[in-house]
Amino acid sequence: MTQPTKSRRQKLEEFLAAHPNDAFAQYGLAIELAKEDNHAATIGQFRALLGTHPDYVTGYFQFGQFLARIGSTAAARKVLTDGIAVASRTGDAHARDEISAALAALPAS
């Protein structure tokens, strides 16, 4: 009898259980949760990622994009603004510019 194939989400959850501080796995899980439209879990996972790894610039960009997609424009604006500051502080000009473009594309509030 064969075992059912584990989903990407299940694999990431198992990996995170064994390596709870792995930033890429935390990020990957947040992206998988977003694909599932699991809004509360996605928000929680991105917050956990950025709380543990505050310099993970890509997390700010993707979290802000997710918040914008679900209509949380004010929250997206805050996350993206924070991401710009982190990207500037860490010297990641490419990410800063990309996050700035995402921020500029948000609808006016």
Buried (B, 14 or more C-beta within 10 A) or exposed (E): EEEEEEEEBEBBBEBBEEEEEBBBBBBBBBBBBBEEEBBEBBBEBBBBBBEBBEEBBBBBBBBBBBBBEBEBBEBBBEBBBBBBEBBBEEEBEEBBEBBBEBBEEBEEE
